[in-house]
């Protein structure tokens, strides 16, 4: 052999020896002996039972491994025995991490596979290690199944789902997942479609899907990052009440009428953005932007909401009352049932308890502006502005403003459930309400003039609106300084038969309203009148009595003092008594009996003289309106300029 041939042989051996070694190793790996060895090594590393059949290698970078069958057991505490039981399994193995004792699979796919995924507190079946807090030694970056079945179970979250995954990968492929079972205690059905799923899948996933959980329906279409940390898609939500989302999302939302909204949802890091959404809540349109951020010590919910036309009764569930349920009204089944109960009840104050136990789960800052308010004809609301702040379990509405009767009602309400029973601070200020618009359904007030101002300060304790008002202490004062009011209304208050009959044909007749002042001292839910006076050029009417907010009953007496003589008067106090929902109005019997007896006596002398008992001489005198209004101002009923 020549020297040259010897050198070439040595070079060939040097070059081919590693290749032959690798080839030999590849052949060895694919033997049954190697399968058992790999099973033993994998079982030891994962602390799980591992079974392998039919290993073969595919060259490339990273290299690929094919298993005719692979089974990895679940830990003993799991419900399902297998974490993975797959046939026709293909995995790519990242080589460098092997030297650090990690098994990293950038890609894992199977022709057929079953997976048993389960969580139990901090434990999860896909986390490996002898101790629950040990980092996983197996990292599964992506898992793809051509025909797969996943069982996901989390007893703590009341979630138990069976998920079927079928489809093909690639640019022209379509992967489909269908789920059924329970999600956070709600019956759930869902399906998702992922078109054009690339085999290596470095790019985000495009998807579309729909789901029903309990009474909530969702449709989504957009992009999901393969690392699962971000998403960006259009979302449509519909359901019986926004409160149902509390279980599904962990976000504390109020009870509401049925809703249907659509917007754009984006998730990055610890923030969720639901922007540009529009839709209907009950019979109201609603639009705006929402941010939900996970942070310490509590998550934070922020919303800027607007409505072109807000149906006033859609706000009723927020204070523990059902919305309207008549023809053309939108309400959920449980709200219709509640409404039916209230119709047969003599109570009107909302008595459903606030869900204060959820207020400590997050902080919130919510603003709502409604340009117009759809309301009952007898309620002269025009617009609404509200700012709700929830922090450290304390809810505050500052302000809660209504524009109504060409004026405004401004409220500052604080509810503090940290005090038991819950403490409620209620401050209400009335500015510039026009009498004419204040009673739109009362014909006798259509030509009225005058402006109402007032203030109420109350402190109550309880878990509902009814309980708060029924236990409240404080005061309220209202005043009207000048204007005009229907003479018919004044005469009817005094039961002046002669003038009332004449005025029935002259509905536009007005008398001067010199002033009207009313005050209430509230103690333990009972509002007692203080200086309740209506002074017109015709009559002074004084009102005495109480309004019992706890029992929801009225016990008022109006006493007319006419300033003008009348030939046919039955002037007598009027009682307004009974439940607030439907009080009774009747004249006081004593004065009427006395007049009747006098009339009978005079009639016995001469029948025409009986009419003398009905003549009113008009003993009423003008009240000191200046003093009354000054006292009202001292109690907060003050006109504010601008």
Secondary structure by P-SEA (a helix, b strand, c coil): ccaaaaaaaaaaaaaaaaaaaaaaaaaaaacaaaaaaaaaaaaaaacbbbbbcbbbbbbcccbbbbbcbbbbbccccccccccccccbbbbbbbcccccccbbbbcccccccbbbbbbbccccccccccccccccccccccbbbbccbbbbbbbccccbbbbbbbbbbbcccbbbbbbbbcccccccccbbbbbccccccccbbbbbccccccccbbbbbbbbbbcccccccbbbbbbccccccccccccccccccccbbbbbbbbbcccbbbbcbbbbbcccbbbbbbbbbbbbccbbbbbbbbbbcccccccccccccccccccccccccaaaaaaaaaaaacccccccccccccccccccbbbbbbbccccccccccccbbbbbbbbcccccccccccccccccbbbbbbbbbcccccbbbbbbbbbcccccccccccccccccccbbbbbbbbbbbbcccaaaaaaacccbbbbbbcbbbccaaaaaaaacaaaaaaaacccccccccccbbbbbbbbcccbbbbcccccccccbbbbbbbbbbccccccbbbbbbbbcbbbccccbbbbbbcccccbbbbbccaaaaaaaaaaaaaaaaaccccccccccccccccccaaaaaaaaaaaaccccccc
